[in-house]
């Protein structure tokens, strides 16, 4: 999210002159940038197109729990309330976390994180698909100048040498788009970045991660704790509540 904001500010002067903006993002990521830009008074006259190869919609109350979740902090909750999706997330399902406990791998030492006021939560566990799905619905209902195209796969893009020409984006269905500005937020293997031949440093960690939901015997806890343990050979592992009997767990 911060990287997208930096790109936006770098191009601020020329954005005031453009007629359209194509925003290419990593599949299924939460779309704060186009929502905020769609609500911006200075960009009301600009057309924004979001290209996303994923086909994600908000889950329903009785649909299976997604195995990709986020621990949403109180400031993020305030942002979701501002964007008008928090009530929808709560109506669907969220799980409050009151404590976070981090365990050492070499000893019995641990660190516990709690709020100063013990009645305040430290985070909420929310499914990623729910965040993305409800944000997409809000974009479509509240931002008439923002269009979201799902299942769109970019096959190539061409960046002009000067600001007088249009950049072009080619989709795998044969569609060609022209725009004065492309925002590339499309992950580690960014097609936009590769097209620009940006130099960056990267290396392989030689690790893989496993993410899963575990169904356990019913537990009745008045206060919910999220656990995270650091392991020398395996990296870190964490376990968090999704519901009374569902735990999300991951490690790598």
Buried (B, 14 or more C-beta within 10 A) or exposed (E): EEEBEEBBEEBEEEBEEBEBBBBBBBBBBBBBBBBBBBBBEEBEEBBBBBBBBBEBEBBEEEEEBBBEBBBBBEEBBEBBEEBBBBEBBEEBBBBEBBBBBBBEBEEEEEEEEBEEEEEEBBBBBBBBBBBBBBBBBBBEEEBEBBBBBEEBEBEEBBEEEEEEEBBBBBBEEEEEBEBBBBBBBBEEEBBBBEBEEEEEEEEEEEEEEEBEBEEEEEEEEEEBBBBBBBEEEEBBBBBBBBBEEBBBBBBE
